Amino acid sequence: MRRSGTLARQVLLVRVGRRGVELHDGVDMLPEPRYADRPRRRYGLQRFHRAGIETIAPISPAVAATLTPPVADEPVATSVPLLPGARTPARRMKFALVNACTLASLMLGINAIFVAMHGNVRLAALFLIACVAFDGLDGALARKLGVASPFGAQMDSLADMCSFGIAAPVVVYASLAGEVPAAAAAVAAALVASCAAIRLARFNVSPSDGRFFSGVPTTMAAAVLALMVVIGVPVPGAVQIAGVALLAFTMVSSFPYAKLARLVKLPPWVWLAPVVGALIDVRLTFGLIVVGYLISGPVLWLRQRRTI
């Protein structure tokens, strides 16, 4: 009862001494006690000051608004559907078919590694070519069937890293191990893997261009490496190492390279020349096509620079 009486007495003092209240920095503060120099009592106003209570009077809403910042609404976590749009049984089947092609490319890449470890390098290179075919098929089917999704894009990127960023360097290492020192073959394979990872990461975060690739795509680079093993290009080991390194660097370059859709639209006589050349000398024709495609990037880049 004695404490409650003291509290009521302090409230009464605040109301009576309202005129003596001073405003400091927008907060109402109680005036200093009249007899502050006297010894403090056990139950008095000094007990409230010692406890850190500076005011008992209510604060106006305007002052409270300046003291307490508004709390922003917390974002509500929402899950992204794997298949956007209507989830009918027919669309689910199409979605499963597209992702089955992506998984087929992934499985073929893993098996290419196993086959290359057992010494059958040419069969491993054929598995890589099949990976390239399935990699192009899943994207085409996704657009044709209308089931393209962010999930499918991420799946395709991960499968590409396994098939073209890991399996292709392993096949390259296995094909070069007997012709060049093992350390040089390992460096070339590691360079291909590193550049493929950088190329895929940059592709995932960069805006897409419907006309050109920025750098040689990993699919094209893996196809060139696999065909080089299948055909058996008769060049010295040092030249092969230099070619592999050059192909790896073109993947992370900023040179524009034409997409396959633009190459298909070329005049028929342009496609007739490599077909005839392949019938005469497939290795020479393959080398000329690869060199011509790699040179086309810097040529297009210089042409774009002149038009700016």
C-alpha positions in Angstrom: 0.0 0.0 0.0 2.9 2.3 0.7 4.4 1.8 -2.7 1.1 2.3 -4.5 0.5 5.5 -2.6 3.8 6.8 -3.6 3.1 6.1 -7.2 -0.2 7.9 -7.1 1.5 10.8 -5.4 4.0 11.1 -8.2 1.3 11.0 -10.9 -0.4 13.9 -9.1 2.8 15.8 -8.9 3.3 15.4 -12.7 -0.2 16.7 -13.4 0.1 19.6 -11.1 3.6 20.5 -12.2 2.8 20.3 -15.9 3.8 24.0 -16.5 7.3 23.2 -15.3 7.9 20.5 -17.8 10.7 21.3 -20.3 10.8 19.9 -23.8 14.2 18.5 -24.7 14.7 17.1 -28.3 10.9 16.5 -28.7 10.6 14.4 -25.5 8.8 15.6 -22.4 11.2 15.4 -19.4 10.3 15.8 -15.7 11.8 18.8 -14.0 14.5 18.2 -11.5 13.2 17.6 -7.9 12.9 20.6 -5.8 15.1 19.2 -3.0 17.6 17.3 -5.1 20.4 18.0 -2.7 18.8 16.2 0.2 19.5 12.5 1.0 17.4 10.2 -1.1 14.5 8.4 0.5 13.8 4.7 0.1 10.5 5.3 -1.5 10.4 8.6 -3.3 10.7 10.4 -6.5 14.5 9.8 -6.6 13.9 6.0 -6.8 12.1 6.6 -10.2 15.0 8.7 -11.5 17.5 6.1 -10.4 15.6 3.4 -12.2 15.8 5.4 -15.4 12.2 6.6 -15.6 12.3 10.1 -17.0 8.6 10.7 -17.6 5.3 9.4 -16.6 3.2 11.8 -18.6 1.8 10.4 -21.9 3.6 11.3 -25.2 1.6 13.0 -27.9 0.9 11.0 -31.1 3.0 13.4 -33.2 6.0 13.0 -31.0 5.5 9.2 -30.8 5.4 9.0 -34.6 8.9 10.7 -34.7 10.3 8.4 -32.1 9.0 5.0 -33.4 9.8 4.4 -37.1 7.1 2.5 -39.0 7.8 -1.2 -39.4 7.8 -2.4 -43.0 5.8 -5.4 -43.9 7.9 -8.5 -44.0 8.0 -10.2 -47.5 6.0 -13.3 -47.7 8.0 -16.3 -49.1 6.4 -17.9 -52.1 7.4 -21.0 -53.9 8.1 -20.9 -57.6 6.2 -23.6 -59.5 8.4 -26.0 -61.6 5.9 -25.8 -64.5 4.4 -22.3 -64.9 0.9 -22.1 -66.3 -1.8 -24.7 -66.4 -0.7 -28.0 -64.9 -2.8 -30.4 -66.9 -1.7 -34.0 -67.4 -0.8 -33.3 -71.1 1.5 -30.4 -70.1 3.1 -32.5 -67.4 3.9 -35.2 -69.8 5.5 -32.7 -72.2 7.4 -31.2 -69.3 8.7 -34.7 -68.3 9.7 -35.4 -71.9 11.8 -32.3 -72.2 13.5 -32.9 -68.9 14.1 -36.5 -69.9 16.2 -35.2 -72.8 18.2 -33.1 -70.4 18.8 -36.1 -68.1 19.8 -38.2 -71.2 22.5 -35.7 -72.0 23.6 -35.8 -68.4 23.8 -39.6 -68.3 25.6 -39.7 -71.6 28.2 -37.3 -70.3 28.8 -39.4 -67.2 29.1 -42.6 -69.3 31.6 -40.7 -71.6 33.8 -40.3 -68.5 33.6 -43.9 -67.6 34.3 -45.1 -71.1 37.3 -42.7 -71.4 38.7 -44.0 -68.1 38.7 -47.5 -69.7 40.7 -46.3 -72.7 37.9 -46.3 -75.4 38.3 -42.6 -76.2 36.6 -42.6 -79.6 33.4 -44.2 -78.1 33.5 -41.5 -75.3 33.7 -38.8 -78.0 30.7 -40.3 -79.7 28.8 -40.1 -76.4 29.7 -36.4 -76.3 28.3 -35.9 -79.8 25.1 -37.6 -78.5 25.1 -35.2 -75.6 25.2 -32.3 -78.0 22.2 -33.7 -79.9 20.1 -34.1 -76.8 21.1 -30.7 -75.5 19.8 -29.1 -78.6 16.7 -31.3 -78.6 15.5 -30.4 -75.1 15.5 -26.6 -75.8 13.8 -27.1 -79.1 11.1 -29.3 -77.6 10.5 -26.9 -74.7 9.8 -24.0 -77.1 7.8 -26.2 -79.4 5.6 -27.7 -76.7 5.3 -24.5 -74.7 6.7 -25.9 -71.5 9.8 -23.7 -71.1 10.5 -22.9 -67.5 13.2 -21.5 -65.2 13.6 -25.0 -63.7 14.3 -26.4 -67.2 16.8 -23.7 -67.8 18.7 -24.5 -64.6 18.6 -28.2 -65.3 20.0 -27.6 -68.8 22.8 -25.5 -67.4 23.8 -28.1 -64.8 23.7 -30.9 -67.4 25.8 -28.8 -69.7 28.4 -28.3 -67.0 28.6 -32.1 -66.4 28.7 -33.1 -70.1 30.6 -30.2 -71.6 32.5 -28.8 -68.6 33.6 -32.1 -67.1 33.2 -35.0 -69.5 34.6 -33.1 -72.5 37.9 -32.2 -70.6 38.2 -35.8 -69.5 37.9 -37.1 -73.0 40.4 -34.5 -74.2 42.9 -35.5 -71.5 42.5 -39.2 -72.4 43.1 -38.4 -76.1 46.2 -36.3 -75.4 47.7 -38.3 -72.7 49.7 -40.6 -75.0 50.9 -37.8 -77.3 51.9 -35.0 -75.0 53.2 -34.9 -71.4 50.5 -35.6 -68.8 51.0 -32.3 -67.1 50.3 -30.4 -70.4 47.2 -32.5 -71.1 46.0 -31.8 -67.5 46.4 -28.1 -67.9 44.5 -28.1 -71.2 41.7 -30.1 -69.7 41.5 -27.9 -66.6 41.4 -24.8 -68.9 38.5 -26.2 -70.8 36.6 -27.0 -67.6 37.3 -23.5 -66.1 36.3 -21.6 -69.2 33.1 -23.7 -69.6 32.1 -22.9 -66.0 32.7 -19.2 -66.5 30.8 -19.3 -69.9 27.7 -21.0 -68.4 27.6 -18.7 -65.3 27.9 -15.6 -67.5 25.2 -17.0 -69.8 22.8 -17.5 -66.9 23.1 -13.9 -65.6 23.4 -12.1 -69.0 20.5 -10.9 -71.2 20.0 -13.1 -74.2 20.7 -12.0 -77.7 18.5 -13.6 -80.4 21.1 -13.2 -83.1 24.6 -14.0 -81.7 26.3 -15.8 -78.8 28.8 -13.9 -76.7 31.7 -16.2 -77.1 31.6 -19.8 -78.4 28.9 -21.8 -76.6 30.0 -24.8 -74.5 27.9 -27.1 -76.8 29.8 -26.0 -79.9 33.2 -26.3 -78.2 32.4 -29.8 -76.9 31.2 -30.8 -80.4 34.5 -29.5 -81.9 36.6 -31.4 -79.3 34.6 -34.6 -79.8 34.8 -34.5 -83.6 38.5 -33.8 -83.3 38.9 -37.1 -81.4 36.5 -39.1 -83.7 38.1 -37.9 -86.9 41.7 -38.1 -85.6 43.1 -34.8 -86.8 46.8 -35.6 -87.9 48.5 -32.7 -86.2 51.3 -32.7 -83.6 50.5 -32.8 -79.9 51.7 -29.3 -79.3 49.4 -28.0 -82.0 46.5 -29.9 -80.4 47.3 -28.3 -77.0 47.4 -24.9 -78.6 44.1 -25.5 -80.4 42.4 -26.7 -77.2 43.6 -23.7 -75.3 42.4 -21.3 -78.1 39.0 -23.0 -78.2 38.7 -22.6 -74.4 39.6 -18.9 -74.5 37.0 -18.3 -77.2 34.3 -19.6 -74.8 34.9 -16.7 -72.4 35.6 -14.1 -75.0 33.1 -11.3 -75.9 33.3 -11.9 -79.6 29.8 -12.4 -81.3 29.3 -15.8 -82.9 26.3 -16.6 -85.0 23.7 -19.0 -83.7 22.8 -22.2 -85.5 19.4 -20.8 -86.5 21.2 -18.1 -88.5 23.6 -20.5 -90.0 20.8 -22.7 -91.2 19.3 -19.8 -93.1 22.5 -19.4 -95.2 22.1 -20.1 -99.0 22.2 -23.7 -100.1 25.4 -23.3 -102.1 27.2 -22.3 -98.8 26.3 -25.7 -97.3 27.2 -27.5 -100.6 30.9 -26.6 -100.3 31.6 -28.4 -96.9 29.6 -31.4 -98.1 31.7 -31.8 -101.2 34.9 -31.0 -99.2 34.0 -33.8 -96.6 33.7 -36.3 -99.5 37.2 -35.3 -100.7 39.1 -34.9 -97.3 37.0 -34.9 -94.2 39.8 -33.9 -91.9 40.9 -30.8 -93.9 37.3 -29.8 -94.4 36.6 -30.1 -90.6 39.7 -28.0 -89.8 38.7 -25.3 -92.3 35.2 -25.1 -90.9 36.4 -24.8 -87.3 39.0 -22.2 -88.1 36.5 -20.2 -90.2 33.9 -20.2 -87.4 36.5 -19.1 -84.8 37.7 -16.3 -87.0 34.1 -15.1 -87.7 33.8 -13.8 -84.1 36.6 -11.2 -84.3 35.5 -10.3 -87.8 31.9 -9.6 -86.6 33.3 -7.7 -83.6 35.4 -5.4 -85.8 32.4 -4.8 -88.1 30.2 -3.8 -85.2 32.9 -1.5 -83.8 33.1 0.3 -87.1 29.3 0.8 -87.3 29.1 2.4 -83.8 
